[in-house]
Amino acid sequence: MFGKVKRWLGIEGVKIEMILPDEVSGSSGVIEGKLRFESMHLQTVTKIKITLTEKYIRGRFKNKLTDQYKIGEIELDEKIEVPAHEVILLDFELPFTIVKSDMDELGDKNFVFKKLVDTAKALKNVKSEYYLEAEAEVNGTALSPFDKQQIRIV
């Protein structure tokens, strides 16, 4: 009885981990990585959703504002059998598009504007952070396993 409850909650179920490069080129538009699955019991993954989110932060102290934008997403509708105590690796490619602000577009025109834009962004404390999240749907569980990691896009 207790074992069924643990499996239903995913406690001894599938664990997912992303294996990612240290940094990704923003101009390439693709993140290549691996998903690592392991479980204590035989289980079946039915769907995997991978999402890249940009967290855009600006301002200081009480005036600090944060927005989040989904800049890349894929869904893999593959059935993957995860045997007990074995590791399964799955390659993935996530296409993404970085949206540039008007200031960034201006800064790309020449190096003088670039320095002015960088100074203005530093004064306003503007920065972007990127997070990659993978979530898997598993047969017979109520809670889906997931992994979330910050990734550096240059």
C-alpha positions as CSV (number, residue, x, y, z in Angstrom):
1,M,0.0,0.0,0.0
2,F,2.7,2.5,1.0
3,G,4.8,1.6,-2.1
4,K,1.8,2.4,-4.4
5,V,1.4,5.8,-2.8
6,K,5.1,6.6,-3.1
7,R,5.1,5.6,-6.8
8,W,1.9,7.7,-7.4
9,L,3.6,10.7,-5.9
10,G,6.8,10.0,-7.8
11,I,9.0,9.6,-4.7
12,E,10.8,6.5,-5.9
13,G,9.9,7.1,-9.6
14,V,11.7,8.6,-12.5
15,K,14.3,11.3,-11.8
16,I,15.3,13.6,-14.7
17,E,18.5,15.6,-15.0
18,M,19.7,17.9,-17.8
19,I,23.3,17.8,-19.0
20,L,24.0,21.1,-20.6
21,P,27.0,23.0,-22.0
22,D,28.6,25.7,-19.9
23,E,27.5,28.4,-22.3
24,V,25.6,28.7,-25.5
25,S,26.0,31.2,-28.4
26,G,22.9,33.4,-28.8
27,S,23.5,33.7,-32.5
28,S,23.4,29.9,-33.0
29,G,19.8,29.8,-31.9
30,V,20.0,26.2,-30.7
31,I,20.8,24.6,-27.3
32,E,22.1,21.0,-27.6
33,G,21.9,18.9,-24.5
34,K,21.1,15.5,-23.0
35,L,18.3,14.4,-20.6
36,R,19.3,11.7,-18.1
37,F,16.6,9.5,-16.7
38,E,16.9,7.0,-13.9
39,S,14.4,5.2,-11.6
40,M,14.1,2.7,-8.8
41,H,11.2,0.9,-10.6
42,L,10.4,0.2,-14.2
43,Q,8.3,3.2,-15.4
44,T,7.3,4.8,-18.7
45,V,7.8,8.4,-19.7
46,T,5.1,9.5,-22.1
47,K,5.9,13.1,-22.8
48,I,8.8,15.5,-22.2
49,K,8.5,19.3,-22.3
50,I,11.6,21.5,-22.5
51,T,11.3,25.3,-22.1
52,L,13.8,28.1,-22.2
53,T,12.7,31.2,-20.3
54,E,14.3,34.7,-20.2
55,K,14.0,36.5,-16.9
56,Y,14.4,40.2,-17.7
57,I,15.3,42.3,-14.6
58,R,15.6,46.1,-14.4
59,G,15.6,48.7,-11.7
60,R,16.9,48.8,-8.1
61,F,15.4,48.3,-4.7
62,K,11.7,49.2,-4.6
63,N,11.6,50.1,-8.3
64,K,12.9,46.7,-9.3
65,L,10.8,45.1,-12.1
66,T,11.0,41.5,-13.4
67,D,9.4,40.0,-16.5
68,Q,9.6,36.5,-17.8
69,Y,9.5,35.5,-21.5
70,K,9.3,32.1,-23.0
71,I,11.8,32.2,-25.9
72,G,12.0,28.5,-26.8
73,E,10.0,25.4,-26.2
74,I,9.7,21.8,-27.5
75,E,7.5,18.8,-26.6
76,L,8.8,15.3,-27.3
77,D,5.9,12.8,-27.5
78,E,8.1,9.7,-27.2
79,K,7.5,6.7,-25.0
80,I,10.6,5.9,-23.1
81,E,10.9,2.9,-20.9
82,V,13.1,3.6,-17.9
83,P,14.3,0.3,-16.4
84,A,15.0,0.0,-12.7
85,H,18.5,1.1,-11.6
86,E,19.6,1.9,-15.2
87,V,20.5,5.3,-16.8
88,I,18.8,6.3,-20.0
89,L,20.3,9.3,-22.0
90,L,18.3,11.2,-24.6
91,D,19.7,13.9,-26.8
92,F,17.7,17.0,-27.6
93,E,18.0,20.3,-29.6
94,L,16.0,23.3,-28.5
95,P,15.7,26.1,-31.0
96,F,15.3,29.6,-29.5
97,T,15.0,33.2,-30.5
98,I,16.4,36.0,-28.4
99,V,14.4,39.2,-28.9
100,K,16.5,42.4,-28.8
101,S,15.2,45.6,-27.4
102,D,15.4,48.9,-29.4
103,M,18.4,49.9,-27.3
104,D,20.2,46.6,-28.1
105,E,19.4,47.1,-31.8
106,L,20.9,50.6,-31.6
107,G,24.0,49.3,-29.8
108,D,24.6,46.7,-32.6
109,K,25.0,49.5,-35.2
110,N,28.5,50.6,-34.1
111,F,30.9,50.5,-31.1
112,V,30.2,54.1,-30.0
113,F,26.4,53.4,-29.6
114,K,27.3,50.1,-28.0
115,K,29.3,51.8,-25.2
116,L,26.4,54.3,-24.6
117,V,23.8,51.5,-24.5
118,D,26.0,49.4,-22.1
119,T,26.4,52.5,-19.8
120,A,22.6,53.2,-19.8
121,K,21.9,49.5,-19.0
122,A,24.3,49.6,-16.1
123,L,22.7,52.7,-14.7
124,K,19.3,51.1,-14.9
125,N,20.6,47.7,-13.6
126,V,19.2,45.9,-16.7
127,K,20.1,42.2,-17.1
128,S,18.7,39.0,-18.4
129,E,19.0,35.5,-16.9
130,Y,18.1,32.4,-18.8
131,Y,16.6,29.2,-17.3
132,L,16.0,25.9,-19.0
133,E,13.4,23.6,-17.5
134,A,12.6,20.0,-18.5
135,E,9.4,18.3,-17.2
136,A,8.4,14.7,-17.9
137,E,5.0,13.1,-17.7
138,V,5.2,9.5,-16.3
139,N,2.5,6.9,-16.4
140,G,0.8,6.3,-13.0
141,T,2.2,9.4,-11.2
142,A,0.5,12.5,-10.1
143,L,3.6,14.7,-9.8
144,S,5.8,15.1,-12.8
145,P,9.6,15.0,-12.3
146,F,11.4,18.1,-13.5
147,D,14.8,19.8,-13.6
148,K,15.5,23.5,-13.8
149,Q,18.9,25.0,-14.5
150,Q,20.3,28.4,-15.3
151,I,22.2,28.6,-18.6
152,R,24.5,31.3,-19.9
153,I,23.8,32.6,-23.3
154,V,26.5,34.8,-24.8
